[in-house]
Amino acid sequence: MANFAKSTVPRFSVEVYQNEYLPEGGREVNAIVTVTSTGGGTTGGMPIPAAPATPAPADPRDLGGAQPRDQSGAPPGDQSGGAAVVIMVDCSGSMDYPPEKMRNARDATAAAIDAIRDGVAFAVVAGTHKAEEIFPGGGRLATADPVTRARAKDALRGLSADGGTAIGTWLRLADRLLASADAPIRHGILLTDGRNEHEEPGELRAALDACAGRFTCDARGVGTDWEVKEVTGIASALLGTADIVADPSHLAADFTRMMDAAMGKEIADVSLRVWTPVGAEVAFVKQVAPAVEDLTDRRAEAGARAGDYPTGSWGDESRDYHLCVRVPAAGVGQEMLAARVSLVLPQHDPGHDPRHAALPATLAQGLVRAVWTEDMAASTAMNPQVAHYTGQAELAQAIQQGLDARKAGDTDGATAKLGRAVQLANASGNEDTAKLLAKVVDVVDVATGTVRLKAKVAEADEMTLETRSTKTVRVKR
């Protein structure tokens, strides 16, 4: 396994797209805020070779020196470095039906382990009605190198399917393990094939509340016997991604992609800070690309008239956010600053990452304006970005409502909502979603959204549509 590292921390930029013009008395200002992070990860998909590490102070925990190791190959004590990751693998009894599922899960976990960079702290957890560390054990993390990766893969051979499913216990163990790592990037990967039937729903909710803000987590459902809203809820609460892997043989490729993405993260705990002037208030803040995620209720007050909305960890990437602000009504000719949007780091870097020491507390910012005009054409025009993402958010909602209605036996409601979804997907150029919709409905007229529900729908197709309903496409510029 080659040792690659990131050469610099990311540089952030903020662009604001809006129609700042309002009619006399108008109060609602909408803007799309595009946040881009560059220069901190790999470029063009190629890793940047690591520079020699800066010598750390002499310490018995220094990973570079000779240390006692247990048979796992993990040095004792806390870990240091840029990232830590815990892989949680469902080992409940249902993973043995068919037997290939468990084998594919072992292979996928091995592939993910191979994708862990040298120096990253990691562990593997077997999840049933309880959580068990299968590597390295002892309540700590191993440091990735050729030896520990090989021993971790050896430990996977002991995985077998037996027991129930209590995902909250898996997440709490992952949290304890990640908390032992002195690393700014803390990430989990969770695989399940069933419903969370061996703990109360409130226990999973409590675990998610306890883990939120402490680590991010990608969640995957394998097969078709799991609950979509559980898996997507985990990813949503922990600012990760969710997806279905209907065919277990595709797990290894998916796990490798997830781990590669996790290894590309360079800076954690970045927040979108929105300041509004006296008399103005935030109506909502939503991430709208690469997927729809409502952040409004996650606001943490950040001083006078300012609130922070969590965005998680960043590598080289770009995301779009929809901000809606209500401002005081004003007359023609008046203008005001409706909001100031900033990317900020917490004052206390939990990972004590020296690379972040030189970063300003504010990484980038943009301004949202309001100008009142009597020009009807100017005040009624909708900014193309705002219009596009308003439609994408409606598309996600229409799919969810349509599928819920279908499950409830409401044929008319399902037909209307899924028809509207077909219309929106076509209008916005969201071809992937349009293809998924076509597996659930027969499209009569795309432009008007006229559809008929299919009499028979493969369960995997319906679950794929539901799981991926929030994925969006960006505006073509």
N, C-alpha and C positions, 0 to 999 in steps of 0.2 A: 504494500500500500504506500503510495507516494505521500510525502508530507507537503501539504500546501497550506499557505496561510494568506490572509488578506494584507495588502500592503498599506492601506490607509482606512480611516473611518469614512463613512459616506458623507457626501455633500448634499444638502437638501435645497430644493427650490419650491416655491409656491406660485402658481398662476391662478388668477381669478377670472372666470368667465361669467358675465352677467349682462342683463339689460338694466342699467341703473335708473332708467326713466320711469317715473310713476305719474299717474294722473293726479290732479288736485285732490287732496284728501286720501290718496292711496297709502296703504300701510304695510304691505307685504313685499319684502325684498328677497329674491331668490338668487343664489349664485352656486356655480360648480367650482370647487376648489381642487385643482390638480396638484398633488404633492409628488415630487420626483426625488428619488435618492440615487445618486451616482457616485462611482469612484471608490466604493468601499468593498465591493465584492469582486467576483471574477468578471471579466469582460469577454463578450463574444462566446460565452460558454466555456472558455478555456481557463483553468486555474492559473493563478499567479504563483510562481515558486516562492517558497517561504524565505524570508531573510533570516539571518542568524538571530536566535532569540536573545533578548537582553538578559544578562545574568541577573538572577534573583538573589536577594540577601541570603546568606547562609542560614539554612533552616533544615532540621531533620526531615521536614516534609517535602523538601525540594525534589521535584520529580526527576531532576537530571542526575542526582547522585545515587550511589549504591544504597539500597534500603532493604530491610527485611520484607519479603513478600509471602503471602499465603499461596496455596496451590492454585488460586484463580489467577495469580499474576498481578493482583491489584495492590498498590502500595497502601499502607494504612493511613488513616487520618483524612482530613478534608482535602478536596482537590482544588486546583487552581487552574486558570486558563480562561479562554474566551467563551466556551460553550459547554453545556452539559445536556444530555439527552437520556430519557428513559423510554424504553419500548415496552408496551403493555400488550401481551398476547393472550387472547381468549383461549383457555384450555378447558372450558366446560364440556360436559358430556356430549353436547350436540355437535362439537367440532369433529366427532368421529363419524358423522353421517353426512356424506360418505367419508370413508377413511382418508381419501385423498386431500380433504380439506385441512386436516391437521398437518399432513406432510407439506402441503403448499404453504401453510402458515410458518412452519419451521424454515422452509427454504426462503420465504420472503424476509423473515427476521434475519437470517444469515446474510442475505443480500444487503439489507439495511446496515448491518454491522460492518460489512465490507466498505460501505460508503462513508463511514465515520472517519473524520480527519484524525491524524495523529495528534495527541495532546488533548483531545476532547474527552471529558468525563462522561461515562455512560454506564447503564445498567439495563438488565432485562428482567421483567416481572411476568410471572405466570398468573393469570387472573381466572378465578373460579368464583365460588361463594366466599372466598377469601383471596388475599393477595400474597404471593410468595416470591421473594427474590431468588431467581435461579442463577443469576450472575451479577456481580461477583459474590454477593452475600455479605452478611455482617453489618447491614445497614449503611453501606457506603457505596461509592462509585469506583469503577476502574478507570484508568487512563488509557485511552486508545493507543495501541501500537501493534505491530505484527503479532506479538505474543498474546496480548490480552484479547485481540480480535479472534485469534485461533481458539483460545480457551473458551471464549464466549460461545463460539459456534459448536464446540464440543459439548457444552452444557445444554444446547438445544436438543441434543439427541435424547435427553431424558424427559422431554416434554411429552405428556400423554393427555388424552381427553377424559376428564372425569369431574363431576361436581356441577355446581350451579353457576349463576351469574350475578355478581354484586359489584357493579362498576364503580360505585362510590368508594369502595375499599381499595380498588386498584389506583384510583386517582389520589387518594390520601397517602398511600405508600409512595407513589411517584413524587408527591409533594415533599415528603420527608427526605427522600433520597436527593432530590434536586436542591433542597435547602442546605444540604451538607456541602454543596459545591460553591466555591467562591468564584462564580462565573456570572457574567451579566446576561448571557443568552441561555435561557432555560426552556427546554422544549420536551414535549411528550408526543409519542405516537401510539395510538390506541386502536386495536383491532378487536371487533366482536362479531359473532355470527348469530346472536340471539337477543332476546328481550331481557331487560334488567329485572328478573323475576324473584331474586332472592334477597332483596332489600326493599324497603318502602320507597315510593317515589320521592318522598321528602328527604330521605337519606342521600340520594344522588344529588338533589338540589342543594342540600347543605354542603356536600363535598365540593360542588362546583362553585358555590359562593366562597368557600374557604380557599379554593385554589385560584380563583380569578385574580389576575394581577401578579401572581407569583410565578406562573409559567404559562406558555402557550401550548396548544395541543391540537394535532391533526387527528381526526377520527375516521375510521373506515368500517363499513359494514360489508361482510362477505356473505355471499349467498343471498337468500330472500326471506330468512326467518327472523330478521331483526326489525326494530321499530325505527322508522326514518326520523321521527321527531326526537327520539332519544339521541341518536347519533348526531344529527344536525344541531341539537341543543347543546351537546358537549362542545362541539367545535365553536359554536357561536359564543358560549360563555367564556371560552378560553382563547378566543381570537385566533382560531386555527381554521383549517379547511375540513370539509366533510365530503365523502363520496361513497359510491357503491362500487364494489368489485363483485359483480354477479358471478363471474367465472373464477373460482379460486386459483386456477392456473395462471391468472394475470396478477396475482398478488405480488410476486417478486419484483416485477417491473414497476408497479405502483409504489411499493415500499422504497425502492431505490430512488424514484423521483422525489418522494417525500423527504427522504434523508438528504438528498442533494440540495433540496430547497432549504432545509433546516441548516445545513452547513454553510449556506450562502448568506445567512443573517449576520449582520455586523454590529447592530446597535439595538438595544432593548428599551422597553418602557418609554417609548416616545408618545407624547400626547399632543392632540390637536387642541390648542387653547383658543377660545373664542371670547373676545372682549366686546361688550356692547356699551354704548353711551347711556346716560340717564334717559329713561323713558322708553328705551328699546329693550327687547327681550328675544331670546332664541326660541323659535317655534320648534325646530327639529334640526338634528345633525345626523345624516346617514352616509355611510360608505356606500357608493353606488357602482364602483368598479374596483377590482374584478368581480365582486359579488355584492349584492345588496345586504347591508347589515345596519340596522337602526341602532345608533349609539346614544340617542337622546337621553334615555334613562340612566346612562352610565356616567353622567356628568359629576365631576368632583369640583366643588367650589375652589377657586384659585385666586382669592383676593376680591377686591371691589369690582363687581360687575364682570367678572371673568370666570369661566368654567373650563375644566380640562376633560377631554374625551379620549379614552385610551385607544391607541392604534396598534400596540404590540411591538413586534420586532421587525426590523427592516434590513434588507440587503440592497442590491441594485434592482430597483423596481419603481413603478409609478402606480398611484391609486387616485381615484376621484371621490370627492365628498360633496354631498348636496347640503348646503346650508340655507335655512329659511329663517329670516329675522323679521319681527314685527317692530315697526318704528312709529313714533308719534306722527299723526297726520300733519301735513304742512301745506302751505300755499304755493302757487306757481312761482318759479324762480328761486325757491329755496333749495339748499342741498345740505347734506350731512354725511358724516362717516357713519355708516350703519353698523359695521363690525370690523374688528381687526383680527385676522386669523394667523396664528403662529404655530410653528412646530417647536415643542419645548422638551427638554430633558428634566427628569426629577432633580431637585437640588442635591439629593443624596443618591449617588450611583451605587445600587446594591451590590454590584459586582466589583467595585473598586477597580475598574478596568483603566489602567494608566493611559490607554489610547484615547479615552474620553476626557481626560483631565483638561486638555486644551480646547475642548469644544465649548462654545458659548451656551448659556442656558437656553437662549432662543436660537434655533437652527435656521429658521427662515420665516418670513411673514408676508401676508398679502392683505389688501384693503378691499372692503365691500362698501360701495357708495350708494346713496339715494339722492336722486335729483327729480324735483317735481316740475312737470312741464304741461303746457296746454296743447302740445303737439300730439294728437290722438294716435298717429301712426307710430311715433316713437314710444309712447307709453303702453301700447297694446302689443308691440312686437315681442315675441318670446325668444330669448337667446337660444340658439340651436343646441348647445350643450344641456341647458336646463330642460328644454323640451324632450331631448333624447332620453335623459335619465329619469325624467318624470314618467315617460312611457315604459322604461325598463323596470322601474319599481312597481308600476301598475301590472306589468306582465307577470312578475313574480307573485304578486298577490292574487291575480286572476287564476294562475295555475293552482296555487294552494287551495283557494276557495272552490275551484272546479273539481279537484280531486276529492276534497272533503265532501262535497255534495254528491259525487259519484258513489263514494263509500256509504253514504247515508241513504242511498236509493233515490235521491232527488235528481231525476233524469233531466228535467227542464232546467234546473239551476246549473247542473254540471254542463249541459250543452251550451248554455248562455256564457258561462264564465270561460270555458275552454275555447269556445268560438272567439271570444274577445282576445284570449291569449294568442290564438293563431293569427288574428289580425295584427296585434301589436308586434309579434315576433317577425312577421313579414315586413311591416312598416319600418322597423328598426334595423333590419338586416341581421337579426339574430338567428343565423341558419342552424346552428346546433340545436337550439331550443325548438325551432320549427320542425326539425327531423324527429325529435323526441315526441312532440305533440302528435305528429302524423302516425305514431304507433299506438296512440290512445283514441284518436278520432279519425273519421274519414272526412277530409276537407272537401266541401262542395264549392265554396267560393272564398278564396283567400282574402280578397279585398274587403268583403263585407263580414268576414268571420263566420260564415255559415258552415256548420259542421254537423256530423252525426256521430254519436258515440259508437265505438266499435262494440259489437256483441261480445267478443272475447279479446281480452288483453292479457298478454303475458305478465305475470307478477313482476318480473325483473324490469320490464319496460315501464310499468307504472311507478315502481320505486325509483328508477333512474330519473324519470321526469320530476318526481317530487324532490329527490335529493339535490338535483342540479337546477331547480327552478330559480334560484337566486343568482345564478351565474349570468353575467351581463357581457355585452359587447360595447366597445368604446365608440365614441363619435368618429366618423370618418372625416378627417380634416383635409 
